[in-house]
């Protein structure tokens, strides 16, 4: 990354880390995650919004977990696809998981990045995770700290 005196040094360091992190997940693995997210999306329980979402997470140990959104008549009790996938991994492996990447997809083909709650949960278990999602102008990827610049962990 070229030095730009208008960008603070700490931001340049962060951007350099993002550039090196982006290559950590291969195109094949990204495709595998996106396929897993699309497959599980079909299991979503979305009778109120009719908006089906699927997510797949890649752990640093190579395991993949997927989840879909599960709506509830009490809207606040709805669970997003990203958190369903993460909670499934924790339920099976325990709380020491580390997320390397997350892929999110939806059945409407519209922009759909993780919500704020999901961003915080992703950060809790993957502070260096790459997130793949549909942006307004096509597929996007972002480091979790781009999506949640002030994420925190109580460890």
Secondary structure, DSSP 8 states (H G I E B T S, - for coil): ----TTS-HHHHHHHHHHHHHHTTS-HHHHHHHHHHHHHHHTT-B-TTT---EEEEEEETTS-EEEEE-B--SSGGG-B-HHHHHHHHHHHHH-TT--EEEEEEEETT---B---HHHHHHHHHH-TT-EEEEEETTEEEEEEHHHH-TT-----
